[in-house]
Amino acid sequence: MNLEKLYDLAEKEDVKIYDFYFDEDINGMYVNYDKLNTIALNYKNIDNSKEEKCILSEELGHYYMDATYNYANVDKIIYNKQEYRARKWSYYALIPFENLKSAILNRC
């Protein structure tokens, strides 16, 4: 899935995307508050479109997998579990199974 399709997917799902500067070393964050779904991307920390695609797809993974947590007060186990779920969705979205299978068969 390319970057444009990810933005289209967010728009289709009514997930708003905002440019937001974080003081910490955070490039993106998914926020679900009172059924309002938003993704904040720190575009100042994003160097290229590949990085942007990876960050956006992971944040969409939080949306699709309902992998949310209270960032200010989260248990390490819950944090790791929710991040894993979001990244897993991201991997499947960015690398469809048939493409992965083909690459393995072609020894790429």
C-alpha positions as CSV (number, residue, x, y, z in Angstrom):
1,M,0.0,0.0,0.0
2,N,1.4,3.4,-0.9
3,L,1.3,6.6,1.1
4,E,-1.5,8.1,-0.8
5,K,-3.7,5.0,-0.2
6,L,-3.0,5.3,3.5
7,Y,-4.2,8.9,3.6
8,D,-7.3,7.8,1.5
9,L,-8.0,5.0,4.0
10,A,-7.8,7.5,6.9
11,E,-10.1,9.8,5.1
12,K,-12.6,7.0,4.3
13,E,-12.6,6.0,8.0
14,D,-13.0,9.6,9.1
15,V,-9.7,9.5,11.0
16,K,-8.4,13.1,11.0
17,I,-4.7,13.7,10.6
18,Y,-3.0,16.7,12.1
19,D,0.6,18.1,12.0
20,F,1.5,18.2,15.7
21,Y,4.9,19.0,17.3
22,F,5.8,16.8,20.3
23,D,8.4,17.9,22.8
24,E,9.5,14.3,23.2
25,D,11.0,12.0,20.5
26,I,7.6,11.0,19.2
27,N,6.8,10.9,15.4
28,G,3.2,10.0,15.6
29,M,0.3,9.2,17.9
30,Y,-3.2,7.8,17.5
31,V,-5.8,9.4,19.8
32,N,-9.3,8.2,20.4
33,Y,-11.2,10.5,22.6
34,D,-15.0,10.4,22.9
35,K,-15.3,8.6,19.6
36,L,-13.2,11.2,17.8
37,N,-10.4,9.4,16.0
38,T,-7.3,11.4,15.2
39,I,-3.7,10.9,14.3
40,A,-1.0,13.4,15.1
41,L,2.1,13.3,13.0
42,N,5.2,15.2,13.9
43,Y,6.2,16.1,10.3
44,K,9.3,18.0,11.5
45,N,10.8,14.7,12.6
46,I,9.8,12.7,9.5
47,D,12.7,12.7,7.0
48,N,11.1,11.1,3.9
49,S,8.0,9.5,2.5
50,K,9.1,5.9,3.4
51,E,9.3,6.9,7.1
52,E,6.0,8.8,6.8
53,K,4.4,5.7,5.4
54,C,5.7,3.5,8.2
55,I,4.6,5.9,10.9
56,L,1.1,6.5,9.4
57,S,0.5,2.8,8.8
58,E,1.4,2.0,12.4
59,E,-0.9,4.7,13.7
60,L,-3.7,3.4,11.5
61,G,-3.0,0.0,13.0
62,H,-3.8,1.5,16.4
63,Y,-7.2,2.5,14.9
64,Y,-8.0,-0.7,13.2
65,M,-6.9,-3.0,16.0
66,D,-8.3,-0.8,18.7
67,A,-4.8,-0.9,20.2
68,T,-5.1,2.1,22.5
69,Y,-3.7,2.9,25.9
70,N,-3.3,5.8,28.3
71,Y,0.1,7.2,27.2
72,A,0.6,9.1,30.5
73,N,-0.1,6.1,32.7
74,V,0.5,2.8,31.0
75,D,1.8,-0.6,32.2
76,K,4.8,-1.8,30.2
77,I,3.1,-5.1,29.3
78,I,0.0,-3.4,28.0
79,Y,2.1,-0.9,26.0
80,N,4.1,-3.6,24.3
81,K,1.0,-5.6,23.5
82,Q,-0.8,-2.7,21.9
83,E,2.2,-1.5,20.0
84,Y,2.7,-5.1,18.7
85,R,-0.9,-5.2,17.5
86,A,-0.6,-1.9,15.7
87,R,2.7,-2.9,14.0
88,K,1.3,-6.2,13.0
89,W,-1.6,-4.5,11.1
90,S,0.9,-2.1,9.6
91,Y,3.1,-5.0,8.3
92,Y,0.1,-6.7,6.7
93,A,-1.0,-3.4,5.1
94,L,2.4,-2.5,3.7
95,I,3.4,-6.0,2.6
96,P,0.5,-8.0,1.4
97,F,0.9,-11.8,1.9
98,E,1.0,-12.6,-1.8
99,N,3.9,-10.1,-2.3
100,L,5.8,-11.6,0.7
101,K,5.2,-15.1,-0.6
102,S,6.4,-14.2,-4.1
103,A,9.6,-12.5,-2.7
104,I,10.4,-15.6,-0.6
105,L,9.9,-17.9,-3.6
106,N,12.1,-15.6,-5.7
107,R,14.7,-15.5,-2.9
108,C,14.5,-11.8,-2.5
